[in-house]
């Protein structure tokens, strides 16, 4: 990992840790750099604002999930794809991070991450609304799951999502 990535990751992790203890508006740039062990210049070289730090953290977290799970819609098919997503969203570490964001009123940043995750770069312009609908739907299902205390299984949530997918996306079903 290069120095810039290391610095960004340290600052982002420090900010998430501070969010466990304090409200978003109570956390200063100085608090973040002190906790991370960097200068204010390191912050300003890497981020434009506090939302940018969280977006970096979420993007990195998502990228790591994609690399580790090798998740791919076309290879796995819709059902297996969504099961893996809900397994990831329901794991203890992910739940903890996202619940911090919920507690601090920052779920809009998580929604942005969902939009990016469900927005392939090579998408036909006619299908862009399909992907936006799926991102919003999965985000809504996730929020409801969170508020219900993660009672349903990833497979049960996947079955809910599958009901709303266009038929041409329902390939390689597991049931």
C-alpha positions as CSV (number, residue, x, y, z in Angstrom):
1,X,0.0,0.0,0.0
2,X,1.4,3.4,-1.0
3,X,1.9,6.2,1.5
4,X,-1.1,8.3,0.3
5,X,-3.5,5.3,0.6
6,X,-2.1,4.5,4.0
7,X,-2.6,8.1,5.2
8,X,-6.2,8.2,3.8
9,X,-7.1,4.9,5.4
10,X,-5.7,6.0,8.8
11,X,-7.6,9.2,8.7
12,X,-10.8,7.5,7.7
13,X,-10.5,4.8,10.4
14,X,-9.8,7.5,13.0
15,X,-12.9,9.4,11.9
16,X,-15.1,6.3,12.1
17,X,-13.8,5.5,15.6
18,X,-14.5,9.1,16.7
19,X,-18.1,8.8,15.3
20,X,-18.6,6.0,17.9
21,X,-18.0,8.5,20.7
22,X,-19.2,11.9,19.3
23,X,-21.7,13.5,17.1
24,X,-20.6,14.3,13.5
25,X,-20.6,18.1,14.1
26,X,-18.7,17.8,17.4
27,X,-15.7,16.2,15.6
28,X,-13.1,18.7,14.3
29,X,-10.4,18.1,11.7
30,X,-7.9,18.5,14.6
31,X,-9.6,15.6,16.5
32,X,-9.3,13.4,13.4
33,X,-5.7,14.2,12.7
34,X,-4.7,13.9,16.4
35,X,-6.4,10.4,16.6
36,X,-4.8,9.3,13.3
37,X,-1.4,10.7,14.2
38,X,-1.1,13.0,11.1
39,X,-0.9,16.7,10.4
40,X,-3.8,18.9,9.3
41,X,-2.0,19.2,5.9
42,X,-2.3,15.4,5.5
43,X,-6.0,15.8,5.9
44,X,-6.3,18.7,3.4
45,X,-4.1,17.0,0.9
46,X,-6.4,14.0,0.9
47,X,-9.9,15.1,1.6
48,X,-12.2,18.1,0.9
49,X,-14.5,17.6,3.9
50,X,-15.7,15.0,6.5
51,X,-18.2,13.4,4.1
52,X,-15.3,12.8,1.7
53,X,-13.6,10.8,4.5
54,X,-16.6,8.6,5.0
55,X,-17.1,8.1,1.3
56,X,-13.4,7.0,1.1
57,X,-13.9,4.6,4.0
58,X,-17.1,3.1,2.5
59,X,-15.6,2.8,-1.0
60,X,-12.5,1.0,0.4
61,X,-14.7,-1.2,2.5
62,X,-16.8,-2.1,-0.5
63,X,-13.7,-2.7,-2.7
64,X,-12.3,-5.1,-0.1
65,X,-15.6,-7.0,0.0
66,X,-15.6,-7.3,-3.8
67,X,-12.0,-8.5,-3.9
68,X,-12.4,-11.0,-1.0
69,X,-15.8,-12.4,-2.1
70,X,-15.1,-12.2,-5.9
71,X,-18.7,-11.1,-6.2
72,X,-19.8,-10.8,-9.8
73,X,-23.5,-10.6,-10.9
74,X,-22.9,-12.2,-14.3
75,X,-20.9,-15.1,-13.0
76,X,-23.0,-15.8,-9.9
77,X,-26.4,-15.1,-11.1
78,X,-28.9,-12.8,-9.3
79,X,-29.8,-15.0,-6.4
80,X,-26.3,-15.9,-5.3
81,X,-25.2,-12.3,-5.9
82,X,-27.8,-10.9,-3.5
83,X,-27.3,-13.6,-0.9
84,X,-23.6,-12.6,-0.8
85,X,-24.5,-9.0,-0.5
86,X,-26.9,-9.6,2.4
87,X,-24.4,-11.9,4.1
88,X,-21.9,-9.1,3.9
89,X,-24.4,-6.5,5.1
90,X,-25.4,-8.7,8.0
91,X,-21.9,-9.6,9.3
92,X,-20.9,-8.1,12.6
93,X,-18.3,-5.7,11.4
94,X,-20.5,-4.2,8.6
95,X,-23.4,-4.0,10.9
96,X,-21.3,-2.1,13.5
97,X,-20.0,0.4,10.9
98,X,-23.4,1.1,9.3
99,X,-25.2,1.4,12.7
100,X,-22.7,4.1,13.6
101,X,-23.7,5.9,10.4
102,X,-27.3,5.4,11.2
103,X,-26.9,6.7,14.8
104,X,-25.1,9.8,13.5
105,X,-27.6,10.6,10.7
106,X,-25.2,9.7,8.0
107,X,-27.1,7.0,6.1
108,X,-27.3,9.3,3.0
109,X,-23.5,8.5,2.6
110,X,-24.2,4.8,2.7
111,X,-27.0,5.3,0.1
112,X,-24.4,7.0,-2.2
113,X,-22.2,3.9,-1.8
114,X,-25.2,1.6,-2.8
115,X,-25.7,3.8,-5.9
116,X,-22.1,3.4,-6.9
117,X,-22.1,-0.3,-6.2
118,X,-25.1,-1.0,-8.3
119,X,-24.1,1.3,-11.2
120,X,-21.9,-0.6,-13.7
121,X,-19.8,1.6,-15.9
122,X,-20.6,-0.3,-19.1
123,X,-24.4,-0.1,-18.7
124,X,-26.7,0.6,-21.6
125,X,-28.2,4.0,-21.0
126,X,-31.7,2.5,-21.3
127,X,-30.9,0.3,-18.3
128,X,-29.6,3.0,-16.0
129,X,-33.0,3.4,-14.3
130,X,-33.2,-0.3,-13.7
131,X,-29.9,-0.2,-11.7
132,X,-30.9,2.9,-9.9
133,X,-34.2,1.2,-8.9
134,X,-32.4,-1.9,-7.7
135,X,-29.9,0.2,-5.6
136,X,-32.7,2.1,-4.0
137,X,-34.7,-1.1,-3.4
138,X,-31.9,-3.0,-1.9
139,X,-31.0,0.0,0.3
140,X,-34.6,0.2,1.5
141,X,-34.7,-3.5,2.2
142,X,-31.4,-3.2,4.1
143,X,-32.7,-0.3,6.2
144,X,-35.8,-2.2,7.2
145,X,-33.7,-5.3,8.0
146,X,-31.4,-3.1,10.2
147,X,-34.4,-1.5,12.0
148,X,-35.9,-5.0,12.6
149,X,-32.7,-6.2,14.2
150,X,-31.6,-8.4,11.3
151,X,-34.3,-11.0,12.0
152,X,-34.5,-12.4,8.4
153,X,-31.8,-14.5,6.8
154,X,-29.9,-13.3,3.8
155,X,-31.7,-15.9,1.7
156,X,-35.1,-14.6,2.9
157,X,-34.1,-11.0,2.0
158,X,-32.9,-12.2,-1.4
159,X,-36.2,-13.8,-2.1
160,X,-37.9,-10.4,-1.4
161,X,-35.5,-8.7,-3.8
162,X,-35.9,-11.3,-6.5
163,X,-39.6,-10.6,-6.7
164,X,-38.8,-7.1,-8.0
165,X,-36.0,-7.9,-10.5
166,X,-36.8,-7.8,-14.2
167,X,-37.1,-11.4,-15.6
168,X,-34.0,-11.1,-17.7
169,X,-31.9,-10.5,-14.6
170,X,-33.2,-13.7,-12.9
171,X,-30.6,-16.2,-14.1
172,X,-29.0,-19.1,-12.3
173,X,-31.7,-19.3,-9.6
174,X,-30.8,-21.5,-6.6
175,X,-34.2,-22.7,-5.5
